[in-house]
Amino acid sequence: MKLILTQEVTGLGAPGDVVEVKDGYGRNYLVPRGAAIRWTRGAEKTIESIKKARTSRAVRDHDSAEALKTRLEESPVQVKVRAGETGRLFGAVTVTDIAAALSAASGQEVDKRTIAVGNPIKSLGSHEVTVRLHDDVSATVALNVIPASD
C-alpha cells in the first residue's frame, strides 16, 4: 500500500514522504490515527504543500530546538507519580506524564510523540529518555521519578 505521511513516524519517514507499507499496517494503524493518507495522483499537490510547510518550519525551528535542548539537558526533570509504601509505582510512567513534566520545566510545549523511552519506567529514581526536537536535534533528558504527595 502506498501512503503519504502527514506526521513523523519513527522508522518510516517524515511528513510529506511517500512510503510503501504492508496493507494491514496502513489500513489499521497509520490511516485511522491520521499519520498518513492514501496516495493518489491528485495527492501530489498535498505532498508539495506538506513539504513546503515542513521546510519553512525546519528553518525557523532549528535554532529554537537547540535552545530547548540546552534547557532540557541543564538539570533533571522531576516527574511525580503515585507510588506505594515500598517505592513501587502503581503502573508505569507514561509519555504523557513525561511530556507534561518537560513542558512545565522548559516553559515550552513538548509533544509526547517525540519522546522515546527505552524500557517502561516502573520504579522511583533516576532514568533517561530521549526527546527528538528536530530532524537533527535530539536531547537526552535526565528524569527523576519521585512519589507524589497526596
C-alpha positions as CSV (number, residue, x, y, z in Angstrom):
1,M,0.0,0.0,0.0
2,K,1.3,3.4,-1.0
3,L,0.8,6.2,1.6
4,I,1.7,9.8,2.1
5,L,2.8,10.6,5.7
6,T,1.2,13.5,7.4
7,Q,3.1,13.2,10.6
8,E,6.5,12.0,11.7
9,V,6.5,8.2,12.0
10,T,9.6,6.7,13.7
11,G,11.5,4.3,11.5
12,L,9.3,5.1,8.5
13,G,9.6,8.8,7.5
14,A,8.8,12.4,7.8
15,P,5.7,14.4,6.8
16,G,5.3,14.6,3.0
17,D,7.2,11.3,2.4
18,V,5.6,8.7,0.1
19,V,6.1,5.3,1.6
20,E,5.2,1.7,0.7
21,V,3.9,-0.3,3.7
22,K,2.1,-3.5,4.3
23,D,-1.7,-3.2,3.8
24,G,-2.7,-4.1,7.3
25,Y,-0.2,-1.6,8.9
26,G,-1.5,1.2,6.7
27,R,-5.2,0.4,6.9
28,N,-5.4,-0.5,10.6
29,Y,-2.8,1.8,12.2
30,L,-1.4,4.7,10.1
31,V,-4.6,5.9,8.3
32,P,-7.0,5.7,11.3
33,R,-4.6,7.6,13.5
34,G,-4.2,10.4,11.0
35,A,-0.5,9.7,10.5
36,A,-0.9,9.0,6.7
37,I,-3.3,9.4,3.8
38,R,-3.7,7.2,0.8
39,W,-1.5,8.0,-2.2
40,T,-3.4,9.2,-5.3
41,R,-2.3,11.2,-8.3
42,G,-4.3,14.1,-7.1
43,A,-2.5,14.0,-3.7
44,E,0.7,15.2,-5.4
45,K,-0.3,18.8,-4.5
46,T,-0.8,17.7,-0.9
47,I,2.8,16.4,-0.8
48,E,4.2,19.6,-2.1
49,S,2.2,21.7,0.5
50,I,3.3,19.4,3.3
51,K,6.9,19.5,2.3
52,K,6.9,23.3,1.8
53,A,5.4,23.8,5.3
54,R,7.9,21.4,6.8
55,T,10.9,23.1,5.3
56,S,9.7,26.5,6.4
57,R,9.2,25.2,10.0
58,A,12.5,23.4,9.9
59,V,14.5,26.6,9.2
60,R,12.6,28.5,11.8
61,D,12.6,25.8,14.5
62,H,16.2,24.6,14.3
63,D,17.5,27.4,16.5
64,S,14.6,27.1,18.9
65,A,15.2,23.3,19.1
66,E,18.8,23.9,20.0
67,A,17.8,26.3,22.7
68,L,15.2,23.9,24.1
69,K,17.7,21.1,24.1
70,T,20.1,23.1,26.3
71,R,17.2,24.0,28.7
72,L,16.1,20.4,29.0
73,E,19.6,18.9,29.5
74,E,20.6,21.5,32.1
75,S,19.0,19.8,35.1
76,P,17.0,16.7,35.9
77,V,13.2,17.0,35.4
78,Q,11.0,15.9,38.3
79,V,8.1,13.5,37.5
80,K,5.7,13.0,40.3
81,V,3.8,9.7,40.3
82,R,1.7,7.6,42.7
83,A,3.8,5.0,44.5
84,G,3.2,2.6,47.3
85,E,5.0,2.4,50.7
86,T,7.9,0.4,49.3
87,G,8.5,2.8,46.4
88,R,6.8,0.6,43.8
89,L,4.8,2.5,41.2
90,F,1.1,2.0,40.5
91,G,1.5,1.3,36.8
92,A,4.3,2.9,34.8
93,V,5.4,6.4,34.0
94,T,3.7,7.3,30.6
95,V,5.0,9.5,27.9
96,T,2.1,11.8,28.6
97,D,3.4,12.2,32.2
98,I,6.9,12.9,30.9
99,A,5.6,15.4,28.3
100,A,3.7,17.3,30.9
101,A,6.8,17.5,33.2
102,L,9.1,18.5,30.4
103,S,6.6,21.2,29.3
104,A,6.4,22.6,32.8
105,A,10.2,22.5,33.3
106,S,11.0,24.1,29.9
107,G,8.1,26.5,29.6
108,Q,7.6,25.3,26.0
109,E,5.2,22.6,24.8
110,V,6.8,19.2,24.2
111,D,4.9,16.7,22.0
112,K,4.5,13.3,23.6
113,R,5.1,11.6,20.2
114,T,8.7,12.9,20.2
115,I,9.6,11.1,23.4
116,A,11.4,7.8,23.3
117,V,11.5,5.7,26.4
118,G,13.7,2.6,26.1
119,N,12.2,0.4,28.8
120,P,9.0,1.2,30.7
121,I,9.7,3.2,33.8
122,K,8.2,1.3,36.7
123,S,10.4,2.4,39.6
124,L,11.4,5.5,41.5
125,G,14.8,7.1,40.9
126,S,16.8,8.5,38.0
127,H,16.0,7.5,34.4
128,E,16.9,8.8,31.0
129,V,14.7,9.5,28.0
130,T,15.4,10.8,24.5
131,V,13.4,13.6,23.0
132,R,13.6,14.3,19.3
133,L,13.1,18.0,19.0
134,H,14.0,18.4,15.3
135,D,15.2,16.2,12.5
136,D,18.8,16.5,13.6
137,V,18.4,17.7,17.2
138,S,17.8,15.2,20.0
139,A,18.1,15.8,23.7
140,T,18.9,13.2,26.3
141,V,16.9,14.2,29.4
142,A,17.5,13.0,32.9
143,L,14.2,12.2,34.7
144,N,13.9,12.0,38.5
145,V,10.8,10.0,39.3
146,I,9.6,10.9,42.8
147,P,6.5,9.9,44.7
148,A,3.6,12.3,44.6
149,S,2.4,13.6,48.0
150,D,-1.4,13.2,48.1
